[in-house]
Amino acid sequence: MDTFKRLKQFYWPFKSYFIWSLLALLFVTGMTVLYPVILQFTIDHAVRAENYDLIPYLVIAIIGVMSIKGLAVYIHQYFGDLFGITTVHRLRDSLYKKLQFLPFRYYDNAKTGDLMSRLTGDVETFRFFLSFGCAQVVNFILLVGFSIAVMFYYSVPLTLLTMAMLPFLAIVVAKFDKRVHPGFRGIRKSLARLNTKVQENVSGMHTVKALSQEDQEIFRFAKSNEDYRQKHLDISKIWANYFPLMELIGNLSAVVLLAYGGYLTIQGSLQPGELVAFFSLIWYIIGPIMNLGFIINMFSQSKASGERLLEVLDEDERKDLVTSNAKQPNLVGEVVFKDVSLTYGEKNLPALKGISFEATRGKTIGLVGATGSGKSSIIQLITRYYERSSGQILIDGRSIDDYSLKDLRSQIGVVLQETFLFSSTIRDNLAYGKPDARMDDIIAAAKRADAHEFIVTLPKGYDTVLGERGLGLSGGQKQRIAIARAIIMDPKILILDDATSAVDMQTEVKIQKAFREVMKGRTTFIIAHRISSVKLADEILVLEDGELSERGTHTELINSNGIYRRIYDIQNQDQEYVLQQA
Ligand SMILES: Nc1ncnc2c1ncn2[C@@H]1O[C@H](COP(=O)(O)OP(=O)(O)OP(=O)(O)O)[C@@H](O)[C@H]1O
């Protein structure tokens, strides 16, 4: 129950829908129990007493009962659905909101397919229980309660015998629940793995094809698919065992009661009509008890889903992103690192060790170093995607912690190596960081980023809808859109993760030109794989295993004959000669 208690904030505000649904259910159950009573009256007081004048009134009574029941079913169903739908609408919103504020650290290990199945499948299962399952539980209590009350009215000993049989049914139900709950959790996990597999396969289709891994992929999918099938089969087996047993116990109970009821009728302490009514009422009890399996099934599924939803909702979020009281800072864009270190996780080695530098207003800092040397990690700290382990980072002389994440990031423009574009129009993608940007500003930014020229040649220009992740555009084109996107934000600090290593020379020249355009008047950090990208930087920081090994201008570093010089030589001079020297 703890799961439902903890999710209370989502359904409790809509309790009035649930109450209406329950009130209607009360009528439905009441009317249902009235049927056998009318039947008994018809047999004992109309037919056996040859009081045939009563028949038309009894017909009217049955029509009346049916009509009220029909209306009550409608209200019960409608408000039940409204309760479930409205609750999960709020739940989905909260989950999505949560995903926006979870730190990068969470996404390091999160799997898209798994998250997708939590936000869709698990939420739906939960809704189904609220809309339908919850009412079933109440229906069970009402129907069994009402029926037993009427049964007591007809015959106390027969009712007591009926109640003596119920524990047998209850034991089977309890055993069933114990086995079925872990099974459902397994199914939901397995489905999440299946979704992850499909999602990763579609996203990584280029890699799959490039490395000819289609057969391997089919094999891996088949394994996940088989696991899902097996988990379903396991549950089916539990069901298959459960149903005949319930059916058998139910029927045996009915036979015993019928025998005893028949004896009481022959004795004359029970009227034949009462026996018929009693027999109908017994099924109103046995039916729901057998159905309890379904209800428990639903309850187990929704509990398993609720647990998975809580796992997301319970994650620690970056609260400072939403609760900023600080005024929007008007930054100059000065960045200072003082003896900064970063270790990503307890098990990891330090990614940065004692880094210190000053990036004054409007200056360009180049970051150079081998792969894994810590270039991106410096950027992760400036944007506070990750938090430093020690040291101080100052922005305009104030600790970076004094700024809210939202304010800080609104002043930092990032153009990543891999540009992510949404499957929406080019205009929307350009204005992503500033949705209220005017069209004139968007076009001006696109011109400065050298993107306007190719955008207008597209079939619908700025209204061209892009495929997922910007499919349909070349790497260089995507990059230029990303640059325009950064220009529109008008940031004081600019971070350019040099993507030019992946494009041809002509595109590189164009992108470099666009970079230079956007860098004017902003403090810029360039992560460079080619020396040509940082040649003009005011200071170049050379990283080696997370430490600053050299620093200076291009000319200074060339003259110092260190690692920078070596990279430069490899890239610009007689490569073969250098490799021979190695
Ligand atoms: N999110 C992360 N979690 C754990 N370790 C990480 C994470 N990101 C980077 N690292 C580790 O930190 C070290 C520095 O990585 P970083 O990405 O800063 O290097 P880089 O110089 O930018 O490399 P590249 O040129 O390949 O992009 C590496 O050893 C890397 O494995």
The ligand as an SDF file (V2000), in Angstrom:
LIG
                    3D

 31 33  0  0  0  0  0  0  0  0999 V2000
   30.0570   11.4420  -17.4370 N   0  0  0  0  0  0  0  0  0  0  0  0
   31.1950   10.8550  -17.1240 C   0  0  0  0  0  0  0  0  0  0  0  0
   31.2300    9.9120  -16.1590 N   0  0  0  0  0  0  0  0  0  0  0  0
   32.3930    9.3140  -15.8150 C   0  0  0  0  0  0  0  0  0  0  0  0
   33.5660    9.5820  -16.3880 N   0  0  0  0  0  0  0  0  0  0  0  0
   33.6170   10.5050  -17.3620 C   0  0  0  0  0  0  0  0  0  0  0  0
   32.4210   11.1830  -17.7850 C   0  0  0  0  0  0  0  0  0  0  0  0
   32.7570   12.0530  -18.7630 N   0  0  0  0  0  0  0  0  0  0  0  0
   34.1030   11.9160  -18.9320 C   0  0  0  0  0  0  0  0  0  0  0  0
   34.6170   10.9960  -18.1090 N   0  0  0  0  0  0  0  0  0  0  0  0
   36.0340   10.5970  -17.9820 C   0  0  0  0  0  0  0  0  0  0  0  0
   36.7870   11.7520  -17.6700 O   0  0  0  0  0  0  0  0  0  0  0  0
   38.0090   11.7810  -18.3970 C   0  0  0  0  0  0  0  0  0  0  0  0
   38.1120   13.0750  -19.2060 C   0  0  0  0  0  0  0  0  0  0  0  0
   37.1130   13.0570  -20.2120 O   0  0  0  0  0  0  0  0  0  0  0  0
   36.7850   14.2890  -21.1490 P   0  0  0  0  0  0  0  0  0  0  0  0
   35.5340   13.9660  -21.8770 O   0  0  0  0  0  0  0  0  0  0  0  0
   36.8430   15.5380  -20.3770 O   0  0  0  0  0  0  0  0  0  0  0  0
   38.0060   14.2390  -22.1600 O   0  0  0  0  0  0  0  0  0  0  0  0
   38.2280   15.0080  -23.5120 P   0  0  0  0  0  0  0  0  0  0  0  0
   39.6080   15.5570  -23.4510 O   0  0  0  0  0  0  0  0  0  0  0  0
   37.1490   15.9840  -23.7520 O   0  0  0  0  0  0  0  0  0  0  0  0
   38.1590   13.8290  -24.5630 O   0  0  0  0  0  0  0  0  0  0  0  0
   37.6760   13.8610  -26.1010 P   0  0  0  0  0  0  0  0  0  0  0  0
   38.6810   14.6310  -26.8640 O   0  0  0  0  0  0  0  0  0  0  0  0
   37.7230   12.4140  -26.4600 O   0  0  0  0  0  0  0  0  0  0  0  0
   36.3120   14.4320  -26.1300 O   0  0  0  0  0  0  0  0  0  0  0  0
   38.0260   10.5340  -19.2490 C   0  0  0  0  0  0  0  0  0  0  0  0
   38.8150    9.5640  -18.5980 O   0  0  0  0  0  0  0  0  0  0  0  0
   36.5870   10.0910  -19.3010 C   0  0  0  0  0  0  0  0  0  0  0  0
   36.4920    8.7010  -19.3900 O   0  0  0  0  0  0  0  0  0  0  0  0
  1  2  1  0
  2  3  1  0
  2  7  2  0
  3  4  2  0
  4  5  1  0
  5  6  2  0
  6  7  1  0
  6 10  1  0
  7  8  1  0
  8  9  2  0
  9 10  1  0
 10 11  1  0
 11 12  1  0
 11 30  1  0
 12 13  1  0
 13 14  1  0
 13 28  1  0
 14 15  1  0
 15 16  1  0
 16 17  2  0
 16 18  1  0
 16 19  1  0
 19 20  1  0
 20 21  2  0
 20 22  1  0
 20 23  1  0
 23 24  1  0
 24 25  2  0
 24 26  1  0
 24 27  1  0
 28 29  1  0
 28 30  1  0
 30 31  1  0
M  END
$$$$
